Amino acid sequence: MWQCMVYNETDTSVDFRLCQDFGLILSVFSIIYLLVCFPLGLCYNVLLVVVNLSNKVSMTMPDVYFVNMAIAGLVLNLVAPVELLSSTFTRWHAWEYNNEVYITLIILFNISSLVIMYSTTLLSLDYYIERALPRTYMSSVYNTKHVCGFIWGGAVLTSFSSLLFYVCNHISTKMVECSKMQNKEAADAIMMFIGYVVPAVAVLYAFVLILRIRKESTPLDQDSARLDPSIHRLLLASVCVQFVLWTPYYMTLLVHTVAGAPGYISNVHYLPTYYFLRCVSKLLAFSSSFAMPLMYRQMNKNFSNKLQRLLRRLHCRDQSCPNERSTVQQVVT
């Protein structure tokens, strides 16, 4: 809950007004997100998934990863209104949720963040493999679909360890097993390392390999030319956008891990600023759910063709559309 209260006698009216201003700014940001970003993200994520799954024959390796990120974005779209309409983010809150709902939101948010970050990471690595060894089909659509399944399974298993700390932090201390695990900082440290440090190192390594192979001329350059040139720009933009939007959130986890729980911060005057930055960082993380599909829509030149084929297919209904089969074959080749 957004806290604007007198912590002790030394608090001044200036501190209280600053806290009130932070709450008002955060409320405005939350309403703007719900009115603009939320419907855009929901529509474009659904569109990205439906268009690609309806054109499975023409899907490429990057398309599979972006569909995976779009599904994770839809999960974020489910979490966002529940959190943003609570008293944590806005003064004009619609509801208050209990500990069970809070833990559920944490689980869904963590799973989505892991899926998004690791999909971006593996997209970078598979792009390098496709450039370096285009005839091996190690990064084929078939293999990528199985990899995406492992990403979701790994995200669920990884979130389970953090879940234990979150659950034990919100239940009674009478349970001996949980009384020893009431440490939210440990859960944040796990998410910080697995959800940010590991993907960041892997993406950096993949980009070093990609830059190296782009500088070297190889006999397979003609084969790698079959890759859409826009994929490299889309890959670079997606990695940059994801890390820009998610880094502030993970930095707040780092601060919470190092400094301890906010209630134990020595100077209570910093609490409103900390809460404000933490909520803004989470808003930025939610923004990835609409930034990625919009960027994919603008930078992937094949998306418009897939969308037109889907619309023609819906228009033809059960009748066979002329030239549809030949169009699909042209995209595949």
Secondary structure, DSSP 8 states (H G I E B T S, - for coil): -------STT--HHHHHHHHHHHHHHHHHHHHIIIIIHHHHHHHHHHHHHHHHTTGGG--HHHHHHHHHHHHHHHHHHHHHHHHTBTTT-SS-SB---HHHHHHHHHHHHHHHHHHHHHHHHHHHHHHHHHH-TTT-TT-HHHHHHHHHHHHHHHHHHHHHHHHHHHHTSS-TTSHHHHT---HHHHHHHHHIIIIIHHHHHHHHHHHHHHHHHHS--TTHHHHTTS-HHHHHHHHHHHHHHHHHHHHHHHHHHHHHHH--GGG-S-GGGHHHHHHHHHHHHHHHHHHHHHHHHHHHHH-HHHHHHHHHHHHHHHHTTS--TTHHHHHHHHH-
